[in-house]
Amino acid sequence: MSEAYADIMLDGNIMIKNLSEGSVNTEYIISDIKTDDPELKNFLFSLGCYEGEKVKIISRLAGNLVISVKNARYSIGSDLAEVIII
Amino acid sequence: MKIALAGNPNSGKTTLFNAITGRIEHVGNWAGVTVAKKEGAVKKALNKTGVSMSVVDLPGAYSISPFTSEESITSGFVKNEKPDVIINVVDASNLNRSLFFTTQLLELGIPLVVALNKSDLLLKRNLTIDSEKLSVLLGCPVVNTVSTKRRNNGLVELISESAGRVGSQQISPFRSPKVNLFDPSSVDDADRDRFSFVNDLVYKVEMRKKGSDKYALQDKVDRFLANKWLGIPVFAMVMWTVFAISQTYAGPFLADLLVGWIDGLYVFVEGLIDGKVSPILQSLLLDGIIGGVGAVVGFLPLIMVLFWLLAILEDVGYMARVALIMDRFFKKVGLSGKSIIPMIISTGCAIPGIMATRTIKNERQRRTTAMLTPFMPCGAKLPVIALFAGVFFKDAAWVGTAMYFTGIGIIIAGALIVVRITGDTNARSYFIMELPEYRIPSIKRATSSMLARGKAFIVKAGTIILLCNAVIQIMQSFNWKFQMVAEGDESTSILAGLANPFAFLLIPLGFGVWQLAAAAITGFIAKENVVGTLAVVYSITNFIDTEELALVSGGADVASIMGIGSVAALSYLVFNLFTPPCFAAIGAMNSEMNSRKWLWAGIGFQFSMGYSLSFLTYQIGTLITTGAVGTGFLPGLAFVLLISGYFAYLMKRDDKETVPQLKMSF
């Protein structure tokens, strides 16, 4: 539902989009992992989820996303998806 | 010499471990099944060195730096225990991610051998990996393995390569630059360098054919099975099918065969000893031991079939999807998505299930999960379900299915209550779980998993249950003056005397007779005992055969001997399933919670929950079927209201001890 509004210009600035606003079956390039938690950042990193890597949303499930990174499938919660900036 | 198996979650370490050692440790096609390290000796057939070799199976890790509790076990072992050789199990179909960990392991200086596992999948994927080139680039041997195959699986080569590496110096192809660990950006840069090194490596050795989207089908299936709306009904259908097969069709058929043999044994032994030994010994042998154990063993086929089907589901990769479907509910009630793993394991046995809570980082979530996971009906509770479904509900599959869903319901409600009581409502948890690929299940793997679980059951039947039934038989045969109890005076026995006060408390639940109370009490030693004890106290040793209404073998006869209606029977079933688990599981709860306060609170909660639910089942059921409430309604209601009032008070109370915190748990 928020997808349609994700690209709306706000005061002339393009809104930053995170993965939870992405659309299914589209490949995105991760531009940033936005979190204060170094542990989380490192963990995502060891899965190959970091700046410059490709990520694809396979399906959505009530706040959970199934994503594909480096030939593997993960299910992530929405709080995690919001950390991944595309 | 010691070999350590290290690798990403779900890369096949435990399957490899089982193949190397000949053990049957539990495996599942999903991440996070192994929580503690396991050790075993290398099979003679593989070990050509003459030196004794042991292998250690470690929990999966994505990286050497510990971010998760499984990873800390793994990196701790590798760093402190200094194995002679590390076998790095690499999932060939996900080389890129796996090699990140490999390059870290290479830097430890311990000789490394890479097992390129699941190499049978490469063909299907239109992938080729040049393992010789990879070996040169990494500076360590690379062996293609297929740990699921019996022959030509590369294991002999893997072990001999490992033995050959002992004592050699491991050179690392990638040297991480001097990292200042206190500067996050410096760590970041080092990691980035590592990944780009890995990317180059993969580019050199892996050939992917264009246009092969191997996941297309899997993703389609996932859109259906892990769908927001369809997920739950599909899961219910799957569970119902599993129960229909195991409890209604295949199970009873096999059980009939087995019961026939046990009856044969009974008659044979009776013929041997009849009139030659004292009546006490005769009844102890026949009704106590053969009858009691036989009643439990008679359910073995039903359980085995169920375990086998669950193993198939796990092997296919469906269980990980169930975790995904359930996660949204768990998140809402303040548990981690990881809490589902212990619960699924608990469908086999609550003890390893409770142990699996170890991977949950947040302490409150861990304790809550350990307290709630025994509500999942375990393998030992199945004979009880099967008995009551068979005697009172014509083997209907809905009975078992309903019990599973009731269990899930209680867990969700219980989690909500605990969150409110502890006041720790602000803890959020990140959820991430790798979804394994679907695969064709293996009959062999499912069978060995079934045998592994069934073995524990048979051992229990042969030891603890045997002992219990003998004791019960003795307590039932004598009165307090140690005289034989006469025919028709059963209520004067020691057992009746001990169980009577408890039976009084059970009147509002619809089964206030000492026999049923005694069976419920022995259930705490092992839940299968409920069946055995009922067989002993009612002297009915053949429960299952509902076809031929032969001597005390018909369900209707059993029902009339017990003298309770189907509503009370359902209430009794609920009571046995949802009160505290057996003592062994309580012991596991104690060790995982490590807090007396939590342990007693947990037991109190479990008892209150079981009692209240059973009360509601009986009273509401009686109201529906007869139009009036059952016996003992008012005192029971008062008691239930008292318990719920107390919990409500605890939930309302402001708990100042807890501090809201954002905790991470994946």
Boltz contact constraints between the chains, C-beta under 6 A:
constraints:
  - contact:
      token1: [A, 38]
      token2: [B, 184]
      max_distance: 6.0
  - contact:
      token1: [A, 39]
      token2: [B, 67]
      max_distance: 6.0
  - contact:
      token1: [A, 40]
      token2: [B, 664]
      max_distance: 6.0
  - contact:
      token1: [A, 42]
      token2: [B, 67]
      max_distance: 6.0
  - contact:
      token1: [A, 43]
      token2: [B, 67]
      max_distance: 6.0
  - contact:
      token1: [A, 45]
      token2: [B, 191]
      max_distance: 6.0
  - contact:
      token1: [A, 46]
      token2: [B, 62]
      max_distance: 6.0
  - contact:
      token1: [A, 46]
      token2: [B, 63]
      max_distance: 6.0
  - contact:
      token1: [A, 47]
      token2: [B, 62]
      max_distance: 6.0
  - contact:
      token1: [A, 48]
      token2: [B, 97]
      max_distance: 6.0
  - contact:
      token1: [A, 58]
      token2: [B, 219]
      max_distance: 6.0
  - contact:
      token1: [A, 59]
      token2: [B, 222]
      max_distance: 6.0
  - contact:
      token1: [A, 59]
      token2: [B, 223]
      max_distance: 6.0
  - contact:
      token1: [A, 61]
      token2: [B, 226]
      max_distance: 6.0
  - contact:
      token1: [A, 61]
      token2: [B, 228]
      max_distance: 6.0
  - contact:
      token1: [A, 62]
      token2: [B, 228]
      max_distance: 6.0
  - contact:
      token1: [A, 62]
      token2: [B, 328]
      max_distance: 6.0
  - contact:
      token1: [A, 70]
      token2: [B, 96]
      max_distance: 6.0
  - contact:
      token1: [A, 70]
      token2: [B, 97]
      max_distance: 6.0
  - contact:
      token1: [A, 71]
      token2: [B, 94]
      max_distance: 6.0
  - contact:
      token1: [A, 72]
      token2: [B, 94]
      max_distance: 6.0
  - contact:
      token1: [A, 73]
      token2: [B, 435]
      max_distance: 6.0
  - contact:
      token1: [A, 74]
      token2: [B, 432]
      max_distance: 6.0
  - contact:
      token1: [A, 74]
      token2: [B, 434]
      max_distance: 6.0
  - contact:
      token1: [A, 75]
      token2: [B, 324]
      max_distance: 6.0
  - contact:
      token1: [A, 75]
      token2: [B, 433]
      max_distance: 6.0
  - contact:
      token1: [A, 75]
      token2: [B, 435]
      max_distance: 6.0
  - contact:
      token1: [A, 76]
      token2: [B, 432]
      max_distance: 6.0
  - contact:
      token1: [A, 77]
      token2: [B, 431]
      max_distance: 6.0
  - contact:
      token1: [A, 79]
      token2: [B, 430]
      max_distance: 6.0
  - contact:
      token1: [A, 80]
      token2: [B, 430]
      max_distance: 6.0
  - contact:
      token1: [A, 80]
      token2: [B, 432]
      max_distance: 6.0
